[in-house]
Amino acid sequence: RSNTKIDHVLVTRGNIFCILRIFQETIFFGNTKNGWTTSHSQIRHKGG
């Protein structure tokens, strides 16, 4: 049970980092639709 809890926390952390990365990449790309689509598709492909 402890392992499952830890895994859940790690997954949640990963999602937060993914979201932060999206915002960072979007800002770096100048808030362009291409930048958002690229980062979003990459994370989707990786499985976030």
N, CA, C and O atoms as CSV, one atom per row, in Angstrom:
chain,resi,resn,atom,element,x,y,z
A,1,ARG,N,N,0.849,-1.201,0.000
A,1,ARG,CA,C,0.000,0.000,0.000
A,1,ARG,C,C,0.884,1.250,0.000
A,1,ARG,O,O,0.588,2.227,-0.688
A,2,SER,N,N,1.958,1.211,0.768
A,2,SER,CA,C,2.843,2.376,0.812
A,2,SER,C,C,3.411,2.649,-0.576
A,2,SER,O,O,3.474,3.796,-1.017
A,3,ASN,N,N,3.826,1.573,-1.266
A,3,ASN,CA,C,4.395,1.740,-2.604
A,3,ASN,C,C,3.390,2.412,-3.532
A,3,ASN,O,O,3.746,3.309,-4.296
A,4,THR,N,N,2.131,1.977,-3.462
A,4,THR,CA,C,1.106,2.557,-4.327
A,4,THR,C,C,0.972,4.055,-4.037
A,4,THR,O,O,0.869,4.868,-4.955
A,5,LYS,N,N,0.976,4.404,-2.761
A,5,LYS,CA,C,0.849,5.815,-2.391
A,5,LYS,C,C,2.018,6.610,-2.965
A,5,LYS,O,O,1.825,7.681,-3.541
A,6,ILE,N,N,3.227,6.083,-2.806
A,6,ILE,CA,C,4.416,6.783,-3.311
A,6,ILE,C,C,4.307,6.936,-4.826
A,6,ILE,O,O,4.578,8.009,-5.365
A,7,ASP,N,N,3.909,5.856,-5.517
A,7,ASP,CA,C,3.769,5.925,-6.971
A,7,ASP,C,C,2.793,7.028,-7.351
A,7,ASP,O,O,3.038,7.787,-8.289
A,8,HIS,N,N,1.687,7.112,-6.622
A,8,HIS,CA,C,0.677,8.131,-6.937
A,8,HIS,C,C,1.280,9.524,-6.771
A,8,HIS,O,O,1.050,10.405,-7.600
A,9,VAL,N,N,2.043,9.722,-5.709
A,9,VAL,CA,C,2.669,11.028,-5.475
A,9,VAL,C,C,3.639,11.354,-6.602
A,9,VAL,O,O,3.660,12.476,-7.108
A,10,LEU,N,N,4.451,10.358,-6.995
A,10,LEU,CA,C,5.412,10.579,-8.075
A,10,LEU,C,C,4.685,10.956,-9.350
A,10,LEU,O,O,5.105,11.870,-10.060
A,11,VAL,N,N,3.593,10.256,-9.647
A,11,VAL,CA,C,2.823,10.559,-10.859
A,11,VAL,C,C,2.293,11.984,-10.793
A,11,VAL,O,O,2.371,12.724,-11.773
A,12,THR,N,N,1.752,12.373,-9.634
A,12,THR,CA,C,1.223,13.723,-9.478
A,12,THR,C,C,2.329,14.748,-9.691
A,12,THR,O,O,2.136,15.753,-10.376
A,13,ARG,N,N,3.496,14.484,-9.095
A,13,ARG,CA,C,4.634,15.395,-9.266
A,13,ARG,C,C,4.977,15.508,-10.736
A,13,ARG,O,O,5.200,16.606,-11.245
A,14,GLY,N,N,5.020,14.369,-11.425
A,14,GLY,CA,C,5.339,14.370,-12.850
A,14,GLY,C,C,4.368,15.235,-13.630
A,14,GLY,O,O,4.774,16.001,-14.504
A,15,ASN,N,N,3.069,15.113,-13.315
A,15,ASN,CA,C,2.068,15.905,-14.026
A,15,ASN,C,C,2.301,17.390,-13.789
A,15,ASN,O,O,2.196,18.195,-14.715
A,16,ILE,N,N,2.620,17.759,-12.536
A,16,ILE,CA,C,2.857,19.169,-12.226
A,16,ILE,C,C,4.045,19.677,-13.030
A,16,ILE,O,O,3.993,20.762,-13.610
A,17,PHE,N,N,5.131,18.875,-13.062
A,17,PHE,CA,C,6.318,19.293,-13.810
A,17,PHE,C,C,5.987,19.407,-15.292
A,17,PHE,O,O,6.479,20.305,-15.976
A,18,CYS,N,N,5.142,18.484,-15.793
A,18,CYS,CA,C,4.747,18.532,-17.207
A,18,CYS,C,C,4.019,19.839,-17.497
A,18,CYS,O,O,4.284,20.501,-18.501
A,19,ILE,N,N,3.098,20.203,-16.604
A,19,ILE,CA,C,2.333,21.437,-16.798
A,19,ILE,C,C,3.273,22.640,-16.760
A,19,ILE,O,O,3.183,23.535,-17.601
A,20,LEU,N,N,4.181,22.652,-15.771
A,20,LEU,CA,C,5.125,23.765,-15.672
A,20,LEU,C,C,5.968,23.838,-16.940
A,20,LEU,O,O,6.253,24.924,-17.445
A,21,ARG,N,N,6.362,22.678,-17.448
A,21,ARG,CA,C,7.185,22.641,-18.658
A,21,ARG,C,C,6.403,23.215,-19.829
A,21,ARG,O,O,6.960,23.939,-20.654
A,22,ILE,N,N,5.111,22.894,-19.907
A,22,ILE,CA,C,4.273,23.437,-20.990
A,22,ILE,C,C,4.295,24.961,-20.925
A,22,ILE,O,O,4.501,25.628,-21.938
A,23,PHE,N,N,4.080,25.512,-19.717
A,23,PHE,CA,C,4.050,26.965,-19.572
A,23,PHE,C,C,5.402,27.556,-19.966
A,23,PHE,O,O,5.463,28.560,-20.677
A,24,GLN,N,N,6.506,26.917,-19.492
A,24,GLN,CA,C,7.844,27.427,-19.822
A,24,GLN,C,C,8.049,27.422,-21.326
A,24,GLN,O,O,8.460,28.427,-21.906
A,25,GLU,N,N,7.759,26.281,-21.965
A,25,GLU,CA,C,7.964,26.176,-23.414
A,25,GLU,C,C,7.081,27.176,-24.145
A,25,GLU,O,O,7.511,27.790,-25.122
A,26,THR,N,N,5.832,27.346,-23.671
A,26,THR,CA,C,4.927,28.288,-24.321
A,26,THR,C,C,5.499,29.700,-24.248
A,26,THR,O,O,5.457,30.447,-25.225
A,27,ILE,N,N,6.039,30.063,-23.071
A,27,ILE,CA,C,6.615,31.399,-22.907
A,27,ILE,C,C,7.828,31.546,-23.816
A,27,ILE,O,O,8.001,32.574,-24.471
A,28,PHE,N,N,8.675,30.504,-23.853
A,28,PHE,CA,C,9.880,30.562,-24.691
A,28,PHE,C,C,9.493,30.696,-26.158
A,28,PHE,O,O,10.173,31.378,-26.925
A,29,PHE,N,N,8.390,30.040,-26.549
A,29,PHE,CA,C,7.963,30.086,-27.950
A,29,PHE,C,C,7.208,31.385,-28.252
A,29,PHE,O,O,6.785,31.603,-29.387
A,30,GLY,N,N,7.038,32.235,-27.257
A,30,GLY,CA,C,6.363,33.508,-27.483
A,30,GLY,C,C,4.855,33.347,-27.491
A,30,GLY,O,O,4.154,34.116,-28.150
A,31,ASN,N,N,4.338,32.343,-26.756
A,31,ASN,CA,C,2.901,32.113,-26.665
A,31,ASN,C,C,2.288,31.872,-28.043
A,31,ASN,O,O,1.146,32.261,-28.289
A,32,THR,N,N,3.046,31.228,-28.951
A,32,THR,CA,C,2.514,30.929,-30.276
A,32,THR,C,C,1.749,29.619,-30.234
A,32,THR,O,O,2.051,28.744,-29.422
A,33,LYS,N,N,0.767,29.483,-31.099
A,33,LYS,CA,C,-0.012,28.248,-31.144
A,33,LYS,C,C,0.893,27.062,-31.486
A,33,LYS,O,O,0.710,25.962,-30.963
A,34,ASN,N,N,1.868,27.293,-32.366
A,34,ASN,CA,C,2.792,26.216,-32.733
A,34,ASN,C,C,3.558,25.734,-31.502
A,34,ASN,O,O,3.709,24.530,-31.297
A,35,GLY,N,N,4.034,26.653,-30.697
A,35,GLY,CA,C,4.780,26.292,-29.491
A,35,GLY,C,C,3.913,25.471,-28.546
A,35,GLY,O,O,4.362,24.458,-28.010
A,36,TRP,N,N,2.660,25.910,-28.336
A,36,TRP,CA,C,1.767,25.190,-27.438
A,36,TRP,C,C,1.480,23.811,-27.991
A,36,TRP,O,O,1.534,22.828,-27.252
A,37,THR,N,N,1.171,23.714,-29.291
A,37,THR,CA,C,0.844,22.428,-29.905
A,37,THR,C,C,2.037,21.483,-29.815
A,37,THR,O,O,1.879,20.303,-29.502
A,38,THR,N,N,3.227,22.006,-30.089
A,38,THR,CA,C,4.425,21.160,-30.076
A,38,THR,C,C,4.651,20.593,-28.680
A,38,THR,O,O,4.801,19.381,-28.525
A,39,SER,N,N,4.677,21.454,-27.658
A,39,SER,CA,C,4.939,20.989,-26.298
A,39,SER,C,C,3.835,20.036,-25.851
A,39,SER,O,O,4.113,19.014,-25.224
A,40,HIS,N,N,2.591,20.365,-26.170
A,40,HIS,CA,C,1.467,19.538,-25.742
A,40,HIS,C,C,1.533,18.166,-26.392
A,40,HIS,O,O,1.324,17.151,-25.727
A,41,SER,N,N,1.824,18.129,-27.691
A,41,SER,CA,C,1.884,16.847,-28.403
A,41,SER,C,C,3.053,16.022,-27.883
A,41,SER,O,O,2.936,14.804,-27.751
A,42,GLN,N,N,4.184,16.670,-27.585
A,42,GLN,CA,C,5.348,15.951,-27.072
A,42,GLN,C,C,5.006,15.285,-25.750
A,42,GLN,O,O,5.329,14.115,-25.542
A,43,ILE,N,N,4.355,16.018,-24.855
A,43,ILE,CA,C,4.009,15.462,-23.550
A,43,ILE,C,C,2.991,14.342,-23.732
A,43,ILE,O,O,3.062,13.319,-23.050
A,44,ARG,N,N,2.046,14.533,-24.649
A,44,ARG,CA,C,1.057,13.493,-24.897
A,44,ARG,C,C,1.752,12.236,-25.403
A,44,ARG,O,O,1.405,11.121,-25.013
A,45,HIS,N,N,2.732,12.428,-26.271
A,45,HIS,CA,C,3.457,11.287,-26.846
A,45,HIS,C,C,4.249,10.572,-25.754
A,45,HIS,O,O,4.307,9.342,-25.727
A,46,LYS,N,N,4.860,11.347,-24.852
A,46,LYS,CA,C,5.637,10.756,-23.760
A,46,LYS,C,C,4.711,10.116,-22.729
A,46,LYS,O,O,5.122,9.210,-22.004
A,47,GLY,N,N,3.478,10.577,-22.661
A,47,GLY,CA,C,2.549,10.031,-21.680
A,47,GLY,C,C,2.477,10.889,-20.433
A,47,GLY,O,O,1.947,10.467,-19.406
A,48,GLY,N,N,3.026,12.121,-20.531
A,48,GLY,CA,C,2.919,13.084,-19.461
A,48,GLY,C,C,3.400,12.579,-18.136
A,48,GLY,O,O,3.359,13.309,-17.145
